Amino acid sequence: MTPSSSSEPRGFALYVGISETDALAAGQSLQQIVTNLKASVENFVPGSETHAAIALAPRGAGGKDLDIVRMALHDPVALAKLQPPTPAKAAGVKIDISRKRVILDGEIAPLTFKEFEMLQFLVLREGQTVKREVIIEALWVEGEEETPSARTIDVHVRRLRGKLARFEDIVRTVRGVGYRFDRHADVAIEYGVAPSPDMI
């Protein structure tokens, strides 16, 4: 073992997998074996400090003795094998119409209700250029505090794109007309079992 410049070896841990039954069959006991090993280390390097612990497991637990010992003594490598693998975050964007959410690279995007409504409106008209006036008429009802205008739509689209991050280009600007949803390979859409109420 070659230590790095910022660390140095200070000792070692030796895991031994031997059941008490196997030790007795060899004319020994676990306690005797531990005592002899500690004495051997003292002979190699006088003054050495040693600590030993005997791992216990329920009768009939099964498994290899060495694995049982490593897990009982909290060996990090052995414990890591018990942990289920962390699922990799799905790359890309998923537009979930049924749950009204957008997932970017495995994380839910913080879209407002109005931003999602606008994205959904475009998604359900994939490939079509939608005029700003059509979006206003569909998504803003008379009497709302905000007075919609072409400028209002542009602001909402800019904020939406910002939250879509590297996927901002799925909402395209058609200069002088409006906006269009363009899907690409990294985009998945879940429509759910019921049609969107805005598709009349």
Buried (B, 14 or more C-beta within 10 A) or exposed (E): EEEEEEEEEEEEEEBBBBEEEEBEEEEBEBEEBBEEBBEEBEEEEEEEEEEEEBBEBEEEEEEEBBBBBBBBBEBEEBEEEEEEEEEEEBEBBBBBBEEBBBBBBEEEBEBEEBBBBBBBBBBBBEEEBBBBEBBBEBBBEEEEEEEBEEEBBEEBBEBBBEBBEEBBEBBBBEEEEBBBBEBEEBBEBEEEEEEBEEEE
